[in-house]
Amino acid sequence: MVAEAAPIQERVERAKELLEKKRLEKMREEEEEQRRKEIERRKIGKDVQEMKRQQQDKEMKLLLEQRRKEKEEDALLRQRVLDQIAQDR
């Protein structure tokens, strides 16, 4: 009976060790997955920020170009008025 108890006890201990090993492995995998998700979340955040910055740059360039055209048109209109005044004299 003692001889049988030892192998059963060894098998129980071995089973406990295997369960603990699997639990630790699963825990490490979950931690690694969380790290990967956090890295991906940060990357997405940076990408979104970069897209916003690019959009703002684009809008600023468009506004500056629009302002330049308006000034150019104003200058042309002013010159026409001055030319017309000069002709009328």
C-alpha positions as a Markdown table, in Angstrom:
| # | Residue | x | y | z |
|---|---|---|---|---|
| 1 | Met | 0.0 | 0.0 | 0.0 |
| 2 | Val | 2.8 | 2.4 | 0.8 |
| 3 | Ala | 4.4 | 1.6 | -2.6 |
| 4 | Glu | 1.1 | 2.5 | -4.3 |
| 5 | Ala | 0.7 | 5.7 | -2.3 |
| 6 | Ala | 4.0 | 7.0 | -3.4 |
| 7 | Pro | 3.4 | 6.9 | -7.2 |
| 8 | Ile | -0.1 | 8.3 | -6.7 |
| 9 | Gln | 1.3 | 11.1 | -4.6 |
| 10 | Glu | 4.0 | 11.7 | -7.2 |
| 11 | Arg | 1.4 | 11.9 | -10.0 |
| 12 | Val | -0.7 | 14.3 | -7.9 |
| 13 | Glu | 2.4 | 16.5 | -7.4 |
| 14 | Arg | 3.3 | 16.2 | -11.1 |
| 15 | Ala | -0.3 | 17.2 | -12.0 |
| 16 | Lys | -0.1 | 20.2 | -9.7 |
| 17 | Glu | 3.2 | 21.3 | -11.2 |
| 18 | Leu | 1.8 | 21.1 | -14.7 |
| 19 | Leu | -1.3 | 23.1 | -13.7 |
| 20 | Glu | 0.9 | 25.7 | -12.1 |
| 21 | Lys | 3.2 | 25.8 | -15.1 |
| 22 | Lys | 0.2 | 26.3 | -17.4 |
| 23 | Arg | -1.3 | 29.0 | -15.2 |
| 24 | Leu | 2.0 | 30.9 | -15.2 |
| 25 | Glu | 2.3 | 30.5 | -19.0 |
| 26 | Lys | -1.2 | 31.8 | -19.5 |
| 27 | Met | -0.5 | 34.7 | -17.2 |
| 28 | Arg | 2.6 | 35.6 | -19.2 |
| 29 | Glu | 0.8 | 35.3 | -22.5 |
| 30 | Glu | -2.0 | 37.6 | -21.2 |
| 31 | Glu | 0.6 | 40.2 | -19.9 |
| 32 | Glu | 2.3 | 40.1 | -23.3 |
| 33 | Glu | -1.0 | 40.5 | -25.1 |
| 34 | Gln | -1.8 | 43.5 | -22.9 |
| 35 | Arg | 1.6 | 45.0 | -23.7 |
| 36 | Arg | 1.0 | 44.5 | -27.4 |
| 37 | Lys | -2.4 | 46.1 | -27.2 |
| 38 | Glu | -1.0 | 49.1 | -25.3 |
| 39 | Ile | 1.7 | 49.5 | -27.9 |
| 40 | Glu | -0.9 | 49.3 | -30.7 |
| 41 | Arg | -3.1 | 51.8 | -28.8 |
| 42 | Arg | -0.2 | 54.3 | -28.5 |
| 43 | Lys | 0.7 | 53.8 | -32.2 |
| 44 | Ile | -2.9 | 54.5 | -33.2 |
| 45 | Gly | -2.9 | 57.6 | -31.0 |
| 46 | Lys | 0.3 | 58.9 | -32.6 |
| 47 | Asp | -1.1 | 58.2 | -36.1 |
| 48 | Val | -4.3 | 60.0 | -35.3 |
| 49 | Gln | -2.3 | 63.0 | -34.0 |
| 50 | Glu | -0.1 | 63.0 | -37.1 |
| 51 | Met | -3.2 | 62.9 | -39.3 |
| 52 | Lys | -4.7 | 65.8 | -37.4 |
| 53 | Arg | -1.5 | 67.8 | -37.7 |
| 54 | Gln | -1.3 | 67.1 | -41.4 |
| 55 | Gln | -4.9 | 68.2 | -41.9 |
| 56 | Gln | -4.2 | 71.4 | -39.9 |
| 57 | Asp | -1.1 | 72.1 | -42.0 |
| 58 | Lys | -3.2 | 71.6 | -45.2 |
| 59 | Glu | -5.9 | 73.9 | -44.0 |
| 60 | Met | -3.4 | 76.5 | -43.0 |
| 61 | Lys | -1.8 | 76.4 | -46.4 |
| 62 | Leu | -5.2 | 76.7 | -48.1 |
| 63 | Leu | -6.0 | 79.7 | -45.9 |
| 64 | Leu | -2.7 | 81.4 | -46.7 |
| 65 | Glu | -3.1 | 80.8 | -50.4 |
| 66 | Gln | -6.7 | 82.2 | -50.2 |
| 67 | Arg | -5.5 | 85.3 | -48.4 |
| 68 | Arg | -2.6 | 85.8 | -50.9 |
| 69 | Lys | -5.1 | 85.6 | -53.8 |
| 70 | Glu | -7.5 | 88.0 | -52.1 |
| 71 | Lys | -4.6 | 90.5 | -51.6 |
| 72 | Glu | -3.6 | 90.1 | -55.2 |
| 73 | Glu | -7.2 | 90.7 | -56.4 |
| 74 | Asp | -7.5 | 93.7 | -54.1 |
| 75 | Ala | -4.2 | 95.2 | -55.4 |
| 76 | Leu | -5.4 | 94.6 | -59.0 |
| 77 | Leu | -8.8 | 96.2 | -58.3 |
| 78 | Arg | -7.1 | 99.2 | -56.6 |
| 79 | Gln | -4.8 | 99.6 | -59.6 |
| 80 | Arg | -7.8 | 99.5 | -62.0 |
| 81 | Val | -9.5 | 102.2 | -59.9 |
| 82 | Leu | -6.3 | 104.3 | -59.9 |
| 83 | Asp | -5.9 | 103.8 | -63.6 |
| 84 | Gln | -9.6 | 104.8 | -64.2 |
| 85 | Ile | -9.1 | 107.9 | -62.1 |
| 86 | Ala | -6.0 | 108.8 | -64.0 |
| 87 | Gln | -7.9 | 108.4 | -67.3 |
| 88 | Asp | -10.8 | 110.5 | -66.2 |
| 89 | Arg | -8.5 | 113.5 | -65.5 |
